[in-house]
Amino acid sequence: MAFKLSSELVDAAKGSGDVIRKKEETHRMAEEN
């Protein structure tokens, strides 16, 4: 669990985390509608 969280933070710091990707997809969908 701790390792997954730390790797997620590293990915987010690089701008390639799943959270950031999902947020960008949500923004794109909102703009298209």
PDB file of N, H, CA, C and O in Angstrom:
ATOM      1  N   MET A   1       0.832  -1.203   0.000  1.00  0.00           N
ATOM      2  CA  MET A   1       0.000   0.000   0.000  1.00  0.00           C
ATOM      3  C   MET A   1       0.868   1.255   0.000  1.00  0.00           C
ATOM      4  O   MET A   1       0.674   2.152  -0.821  1.00  0.00           O
ATOM      5  N   ALA A   2       1.817   1.313   0.918  1.00  0.00           N
ATOM      6  H   ALA A   2       1.974   0.585   1.585  1.00  0.00           H
ATOM      7  CA  ALA A   2       2.679   2.494   0.999  1.00  0.00           C
ATOM      8  C   ALA A   2       3.491   2.655  -0.279  1.00  0.00           C
ATOM      9  O   ALA A   2       3.700   3.773  -0.751  1.00  0.00           O
ATOM     10  N   PHE A   3       3.949   1.539  -0.838  1.00  0.00           N
ATOM     11  H   PHE A   3       3.779   0.631  -0.455  1.00  0.00           H
ATOM     12  CA  PHE A   3       4.741   1.621  -2.070  1.00  0.00           C
ATOM     13  C   PHE A   3       3.884   2.132  -3.224  1.00  0.00           C
ATOM     14  O   PHE A   3       4.331   2.958  -4.019  1.00  0.00           O
ATOM     15  N   LYS A   4       2.650   1.635  -3.311  1.00  0.00           N
ATOM     16  H   LYS A   4       2.287   0.964  -2.665  1.00  0.00           H
ATOM     17  CA  LYS A   4       1.755   2.083  -4.385  1.00  0.00           C
ATOM     18  C   LYS A   4       1.497   3.581  -4.261  1.00  0.00           C
ATOM     19  O   LYS A   4       1.494   4.301  -5.260  1.00  0.00           O
ATOM     20  N   LEU A   5       1.280   4.045  -3.035  1.00  0.00           N
ATOM     21  H   LEU A   5       1.282   3.460  -2.224  1.00  0.00           H
ATOM     22  CA  LEU A   5       1.031   5.465  -2.807  1.00  0.00           C
ATOM     23  C   LEU A   5       2.248   6.295  -3.182  1.00  0.00           C
ATOM     24  O   LEU A   5       2.116   7.328  -3.838  1.00  0.00           O
ATOM     25  N   SER A   6       3.435   5.853  -2.772  1.00  0.00           N
ATOM     26  H   SER A   6       3.543   5.013  -2.239  1.00  0.00           H
ATOM     27  CA  SER A   6       4.646   6.620  -3.079  1.00  0.00           C
ATOM     28  C   SER A   6       4.903   6.643  -4.579  1.00  0.00           C
ATOM     29  O   SER A   6       5.308   7.675  -5.114  1.00  0.00           O
ATOM     30  N   SER A   7       4.678   5.531  -5.269  1.00  0.00           N
ATOM     31  H   SER A   7       4.349   4.693  -4.835  1.00  0.00           H
ATOM     32  CA  SER A   7       4.889   5.516  -6.722  1.00  0.00           C
ATOM     33  C   SER A   7       3.865   6.409  -7.411  1.00  0.00           C
ATOM     34  O   SER A   7       4.178   7.037  -8.422  1.00  0.00           O
ATOM     35  N   GLU A   8       2.651   6.473  -6.881  1.00  0.00           N
ATOM     36  H   GLU A   8       2.397   5.962  -6.060  1.00  0.00           H
ATOM     37  CA  GLU A   8       1.630   7.365  -7.432  1.00  0.00           C
ATOM     38  C   GLU A   8       2.054   8.817  -7.268  1.00  0.00           C
ATOM     39  O   GLU A   8       1.858   9.628  -8.173  1.00  0.00           O
ATOM     40  N   LEU A   9       2.637   9.149  -6.113  1.00  0.00           N
ATOM     41  H   LEU A   9       2.796   8.490  -5.378  1.00  0.00           H
ATOM     42  CA  LEU A   9       3.118  10.514  -5.893  1.00  0.00           C
ATOM     43  C   LEU A   9       4.249  10.852  -6.852  1.00  0.00           C
ATOM     44  O   LEU A   9       4.315  11.968  -7.365  1.00  0.00           O
ATOM     45  N   VAL A  10       5.136   9.897  -7.096  1.00  0.00           N
ATOM     46  H   VAL A  10       5.082   8.989  -6.680  1.00  0.00           H
ATOM     47  CA  VAL A  10       6.235  10.128  -8.043  1.00  0.00           C
ATOM     48  C   VAL A  10       5.671  10.354  -9.442  1.00  0.00           C
ATOM     49  O   VAL A  10       6.107  11.265 -10.146  1.00  0.00           O
ATOM     50  N   ASP A  11       4.702   9.531  -9.851  1.00  0.00           N
ATOM     51  H   ASP A  11       4.348   8.791  -9.280  1.00  0.00           H
ATOM     52  CA  ASP A  11       4.081   9.702 -11.165  1.00  0.00           C
ATOM     53  C   ASP A  11       3.386  11.057 -11.251  1.00  0.00           C
ATOM     54  O   ASP A  11       3.488  11.745 -12.267  1.00  0.00           O
ATOM     55  N   ALA A  12       2.684  11.439 -10.197  1.00  0.00           N
ATOM     56  H   ALA A  12       2.600  10.880  -9.372  1.00  0.00           H
ATOM     57  CA  ALA A  12       1.990  12.719 -10.197  1.00  0.00           C
ATOM     58  C   ALA A  12       2.986  13.867 -10.304  1.00  0.00           C
ATOM     59  O   ALA A  12       2.729  14.858 -10.986  1.00  0.00           O
ATOM     60  N   ALA A  13       4.115  13.730  -9.631  1.00  0.00           N
ATOM     61  H   ALA A  13       4.324  12.924  -9.077  1.00  0.00           H
ATOM     62  CA  ALA A  13       5.143  14.768  -9.695  1.00  0.00           C
ATOM     63  C   ALA A  13       5.680  14.898 -11.112  1.00  0.00           C
ATOM     64  O   ALA A  13       6.056  15.988 -11.543  1.00  0.00           O
ATOM     65  N   LYS A  14       5.716  13.785 -11.835  1.00  0.00           N
ATOM     66  H   LYS A  14       5.410  12.899 -11.486  1.00  0.00           H
ATOM     67  CA  LYS A  14       6.177  13.809 -13.224  1.00  0.00           C
ATOM     68  C   LYS A  14       5.060  14.239 -14.168  1.00  0.00           C
ATOM     69  O   LYS A  14       5.303  14.469 -15.353  1.00  0.00           O
ATOM     70  N   GLY A  15       3.853  14.348 -13.659  1.00  0.00           N
ATOM     71  H   GLY A  15       3.655  14.161 -12.696  1.00  0.00           H
ATOM     72  CA  GLY A  15       2.728  14.758 -14.495  1.00  0.00           C
ATOM     73  C   GLY A  15       2.142  13.617 -15.300  1.00  0.00           C
ATOM     74  O   GLY A  15       1.452  13.855 -16.291  1.00  0.00           O
ATOM     75  N   SER A  16       2.399  12.394 -14.901  1.00  0.00           N
ATOM     76  H   SER A  16       2.960  12.201 -14.096  1.00  0.00           H
ATOM     77  CA  SER A  16       1.895  11.247 -15.660  1.00  0.00           C
ATOM     78  C   SER A  16       1.095  10.294 -14.775  1.00  0.00           C
ATOM     79  O   SER A  16       0.896   9.133 -15.133  1.00  0.00           O
ATOM     80  N   GLY A  17       0.642  10.776 -13.636  1.00  0.00           N
ATOM     81  H   GLY A  17       0.804  11.719 -13.346  1.00  0.00           H
ATOM     82  CA  GLY A  17      -0.117   9.925 -12.720  1.00  0.00           C
ATOM     83  C   GLY A  17      -1.532   9.680 -13.223  1.00  0.00           C
ATOM     84  O   GLY A  17      -2.070  10.466 -14.003  1.00  0.00           O
ATOM     85  N   ASP A  18      -2.131   8.579 -12.767  1.00  0.00           N
ATOM     86  H   ASP A  18      -1.694   7.941 -12.134  1.00  0.00           H
ATOM     87  CA  ASP A  18      -3.496   8.252 -13.178  1.00  0.00           C
ATOM     88  C   ASP A  18      -4.474   9.335 -12.748  1.00  0.00           C
ATOM     89  O   ASP A  18      -5.422   9.635 -13.473  1.00  0.00           O
ATOM     90  N   VAL A  19      -4.255   9.919 -11.588  1.00  0.00           N
ATOM     91  H   VAL A  19      -3.485   9.675 -10.999  1.00  0.00           H
ATOM     92  CA  VAL A  19      -5.163  10.955 -11.097  1.00  0.00           C
ATOM     93  C   VAL A  19      -5.166  12.144 -12.040  1.00  0.00           C
ATOM     94  O   VAL A  19      -6.226  12.658 -12.397  1.00  0.00           O
ATOM     95  N   ILE A  20      -3.979  12.580 -12.442  1.00  0.00           N
ATOM     96  H   ILE A  20      -3.118  12.162 -12.152  1.00  0.00           H
ATOM     97  CA  ILE A  20      -3.875  13.724 -13.348  1.00  0.00           C
ATOM     98  C   ILE A  20      -4.503  13.375 -14.695  1.00  0.00           C
ATOM     99  O   ILE A  20      -5.201  14.198 -15.288  1.00  0.00           O
ATOM    100  N   ARG A  21      -4.258  12.163 -15.175  1.00  0.00           N
ATOM    101  H   ARG A  21      -3.691  11.495 -14.693  1.00  0.00           H
ATOM    102  CA  ARG A  21      -4.818  11.754 -16.465  1.00  0.00           C
ATOM    103  C   ARG A  21      -6.340  11.764 -16.410  1.00  0.00           C
ATOM    104  O   ARG A  21      -6.990  12.246 -17.337  1.00  0.00           O
ATOM    105  N   LYS A  22      -6.917  11.233 -15.323  1.00  0.00           N
ATOM    106  H   LYS A  22      -6.389  10.841 -14.569  1.00  0.00           H
ATOM    107  CA  LYS A  22      -8.372  11.219 -15.188  1.00  0.00           C
ATOM    108  C   LYS A  22      -8.923  12.634 -15.108  1.00  0.00           C
ATOM    109  O   LYS A  22      -9.968  12.936 -15.684  1.00  0.00           O
ATOM    110  N   LYS A  23      -8.209  13.508 -14.385  1.00  0.00           N
ATOM    111  H   LYS A  23      -7.359  13.263 -13.918  1.00  0.00           H
ATOM    112  CA  LYS A  23      -8.668  14.892 -14.260  1.00  0.00           C
ATOM    113  C   LYS A  23      -8.671  15.574 -15.618  1.00  0.00           C
ATOM    114  O   LYS A  23      -9.604  16.308 -15.941  1.00  0.00           O
ATOM    115  N   GLU A  24      -7.639  15.340 -16.415  1.00  0.00           N
ATOM    116  H   GLU A  24      -6.880  14.744 -16.153  1.00  0.00           H
ATOM    117  CA  GLU A  24      -7.574  15.945 -17.750  1.00  0.00           C
ATOM    118  C   GLU A  24      -8.689  15.410 -18.639  1.00  0.00           C
ATOM    119  O   GLU A  24      -9.284  16.170 -19.403  1.00  0.00           O
ATOM    120  N   GLU A  25      -8.983  14.116 -18.552  1.00  0.00           N
ATOM    121  H   GLU A  25      -8.500  13.499 -17.931  1.00  0.00           H
ATOM    122  CA  GLU A  25     -10.068  13.545 -19.348  1.00  0.00           C
ATOM    123  C   GLU A  25     -11.401  14.159 -18.948  1.00  0.00           C
ATOM    124  O   GLU A  25     -12.240  14.447 -19.802  1.00  0.00           O
ATOM    125  N   THR A  26     -11.595  14.357 -17.652  1.00  0.00           N
ATOM    126  H   THR A  26     -10.913  14.122 -16.958  1.00  0.00           H
ATOM    127  CA  THR A  26     -12.837  14.959 -17.177  1.00  0.00           C
ATOM    128  C   THR A  26     -12.985  16.377 -17.704  1.00  0.00           C
ATOM    129  O   THR A  26     -14.068  16.765 -18.141  1.00  0.00           O
ATOM    130  N   HIS A  27     -11.906  17.154 -17.667  1.00  0.00           N
ATOM    131  H   HIS A  27     -11.026  16.838 -17.312  1.00  0.00           H
ATOM    132  CA  HIS A  27     -11.946  18.516 -18.198  1.00  0.00           C
ATOM    133  C   HIS A  27     -12.261  18.506 -19.690  1.00  0.00           C
ATOM    134  O   HIS A  27     -13.045  19.327 -20.167  1.00  0.00           O
ATOM    135  N   ARG A  28     -11.652  17.578 -20.427  1.00  0.00           N
ATOM    136  H   ARG A  28     -11.016  16.912 -20.040  1.00  0.00           H
ATOM    137  CA  ARG A  28     -11.873  17.512 -21.871  1.00  0.00           C
ATOM    138  C   ARG A  28     -13.336  17.189 -22.173  1.00  0.00           C
ATOM    139  O   ARG A  28     -13.941  17.797 -23.056  1.00  0.00           O
ATOM    140  N   MET A  29     -13.901  16.233 -21.439  1.00  0.00           N
ATOM    141  H   MET A  29     -13.411  15.738 -20.722  1.00  0.00           H
ATOM    142  CA  MET A  29     -15.307  15.880 -21.650  1.00  0.00           C
ATOM    143  C   MET A  29     -16.213  17.056 -21.320  1.00  0.00           C
ATOM    144  O   MET A  29     -17.184  17.311 -22.032  1.00  0.00           O
ATOM    145  N   ALA A  30     -15.906  17.768 -20.252  1.00  0.00           N
ATOM    146  H   ALA A  30     -15.117  17.561 -19.674  1.00  0.00           H
ATOM    147  CA  ALA A  30     -16.726  18.915 -19.856  1.00  0.00           C
ATOM    148  C   ALA A  30     -16.684  20.006 -20.920  1.00  0.00           C
ATOM    149  O   ALA A  30     -17.699  20.646 -21.195  1.00  0.00           O
ATOM    150  N   GLU A  31     -15.527  20.217 -21.513  1.00  0.00           N
ATOM    151  H   GLU A  31     -14.703  19.697 -21.289  1.00  0.00           H
ATOM    152  CA  GLU A  31     -15.400  21.249 -22.541  1.00  0.00           C
ATOM    153  C   GLU A  31     -16.120  20.846 -23.826  1.00  0.00           C
ATOM    154  O   GLU A  31     -16.663  21.702 -24.525  1.00  0.00           O
ATOM    155  N   GLU A  32     -16.131  19.554 -24.143  1.00  0.00           N
ATOM    156  H   GLU A  32     -15.690  18.858 -23.576  1.00  0.00           H
ATOM    157  CA  GLU A  32     -16.787  19.097 -25.369  1.00  0.00           C
ATOM    158  C   GLU A  32     -18.297  19.235 -25.278  1.00  0.00           C
ATOM    159  O   GLU A  32     -18.954  19.491 -26.287  1.00  0.00           O
ATOM    160  N   ASN A  33     -18.858  19.069 -24.086  1.00  0.00           N
ATOM    161  H   ASN A  33     -18.324  18.861 -23.267  1.00  0.00           H
ATOM    162  CA  ASN A  33     -20.317  19.138 -23.931  1.00  0.00           C
ATOM    163  C   ASN A  33     -20.827  20.556 -23.952  1.00  0.00           C
ATOM    164  O   ASN A  33     -22.031  20.780 -23.833  1.00  0.00           O
TER     165      ASN A  33
END
